[in-house]
Amino acid sequence: MDHIVTVQEAVTAFAPWMEPTDAELDAIEQESPLILAEVDLLDTQITTLDRVPNEMDARRLRRARNRVLSVRRVLANRAAAVPGGAA
């Protein structure tokens, strides 16, 4: 039995419009501290899922949340300082 396969994936897989633009890469690079802080917060939340959080866990969660808020504040202030930036 012969299988019919489309070749469209191979044709469009290397289309130049599928690659991120320089502006998109710059935006990702600027937001990477926030992404890392959110991943750290998520890791901290995951560690407390299967147990009752103790004082140390609560402190870790609080620090991770504060780090996320701090990075968000920095990014918002940076965007507000740029003319035409999204606030």
Contacts in CASP RR format, 6 or more apart in sequence:
PFRMAT RR
TARGET T0000
AUTHOR 0000-0000-0000
METHOD contacts of the structure
MODEL  1
MDHIVTVQEAVTAFAPWMEPTDAELDAIEQESPLILAEVDLLDTQITTLD
RVPNEMDARRLRRARNRVLSVRRVLANRAAAVPGGAA
12 18 0 8 1.000
20 28 0 8 1.000
30 75 0 8 1.000
30 78 0 8 1.000
31 75 0 8 1.000
33 71 0 8 1.000
33 74 0 8 1.000
33 75 0 8 1.000
34 68 0 8 1.000
34 71 0 8 1.000
34 72 0 8 1.000
34 75 0 8 1.000
37 64 0 8 1.000
37 67 0 8 1.000
37 68 0 8 1.000
37 70 0 8 1.000
37 71 0 8 1.000
38 68 0 8 1.000
40 64 0 8 1.000
40 67 0 8 1.000
41 61 0 8 1.000
41 64 0 8 1.000
41 65 0 8 1.000
41 67 0 8 1.000
41 68 0 8 1.000
44 57 0 8 1.000
44 60 0 8 1.000
44 61 0 8 1.000
44 64 0 8 1.000
45 61 0 8 1.000
45 64 0 8 1.000
47 57 0 8 1.000
47 60 0 8 1.000
48 57 0 8 1.000
48 61 0 8 1.000
51 57 0 8 1.000
53 61 0 8 1.000
76 87 0 8 1.000
79 85 0 8 1.000
79 86 0 8 1.000
79 87 0 8 1.000
80 87 0 8 1.000
END
